């Protein structure tokens, strides 16, 4: 079974119901074959802390995280991160810290990384497999 890891941007699209394309694609997959990184969970939880307690996203994020496997960060992901960060700094390619960590996690699991903004990962030379599930990328 192919594993698909959703990055934070695409997870946010799912939670907010922004894209029927993404919802259709997600519903066509075996739920056991879709996950998010613990890094994505951290970003989503940070977003909630910044919102008032009664905001509708609190429920949406928590329900989303209950439906998907949240994969813990491990030593293999750390090793891939070190390689990606070294390559990015050596080549002076701007890549966000969290994006590097999510990409490393995806690589460590041999997962397809699903995003709605492949530009975030364009500076990564590692054999990252990206899929974009929206017809027009967003930021």
N, C-alpha and C positions, 0 to 999 in steps of 0.2 A: 504494500500500500504506500502510495506517495503521501508524504507529509507536507502540509501547507502551513507556514507560519505567517500570521497576520501582523503587519507592523502597526505602530500606534496610529498612523494616519488612517489606514483602512479600517482599523478597529473603531475609530471614532466615527467614520462614515456609517458603519454597521449600527453602532449604538444610536446615532442620531437619525437613522433611516434616510440618509441622504441619497442613496443610490439603489434603485431597483435592480440594476445590473449586478451589483455586488451581492445583494440579498439572494438573487436567483442563482448566482454562481455558488455561493456559500451553501444554499439549500440542496444543491446537486451533489455535494460531497458527503462522504461518510464522516459523521461527526468525530469519529476517532482519528481521522486524518487531518484535523485542523487544530492548531494550537496558537498560543501567544507566548512570547517570552516573559519571564519574570520581570524583565526590563520594561516591557510594554505595560505590564500590570502596574509597575511603580509609576510610570508616567501618567496612566489613567487615574490612579489613586491621588497623585499629586494634584491633578486637575480638579478632583473632587474637593480636596482640602481648600482650594481657592474659591469654591462656590458656597453660597448659603446652604444651610442644612436641608431646607425644604425644596431645593432645586430638583427638577424632574430627572436630571442626569444622575443623581445619586442612585436612584432605583435602576435606571438603565444600565449603568456601568456594573453594578453589582449583579444584575441578572445576566449580563453578557459574560462576566467572569465565571459565573456558575455553569454556563453552558459549554465552555471550552476548557481544554486542558491547558493549564498554566505551567509551562516547563521551567523547572528551577535552573538557575545559572550554575554551571559546573566548571570543573578544571579544563575540560576540552574547549568550552566556550572561551575561557580565559586565554588559552593558548592561541586560538584563532584571533582573538581580539589583539593580542600582542603583535601578531603578524600584520594584521590590517593597519593597526596604528603606526607601526614602524614604516610600512609601505606608504601610508598617507603622509607622514611627516617627511620621509625621505624625498618623495615626489612632490612635496608641497601641495597636496590635493586637499582642499577643504572638505572635511567630512565631520558632521556633528558627532559628539561623543556617544550619545544614546544610539544614533544610527549605526555607528561602528559596532557597538555592543550587540544590537539586534542582528546585524548582518553576521557577526561572529557566531552568535547563537544559532542562527539558521544554518551556517556552514557546518558547525559542529554536529548538527543533527541530519545533515544532508537533506535539508528541507527546502522547498521552494518558498522564497520570501515574497509575500503578496503585499503590494503597496499601491498607493494612488499617486505616488510621486517618485519616480525612478531617479530623478535628479539628485535626491538625497544620497543615493548610493553610487552615483556616477564616478566618484573618485576612488572606488574600491576596485582593485585589479584582481583580487582573489576570484576563484571560479564560482561566484555568487550567481544563483539561478533566481531571476526576478520575474514576476508576473504582475501585470497591471490589469486590474479587473474593471476599469472604468474607461470609457471611450475618450474622455478628455481629462488629462491629469490635473490635479489641484494641488495647492500647497497647504 
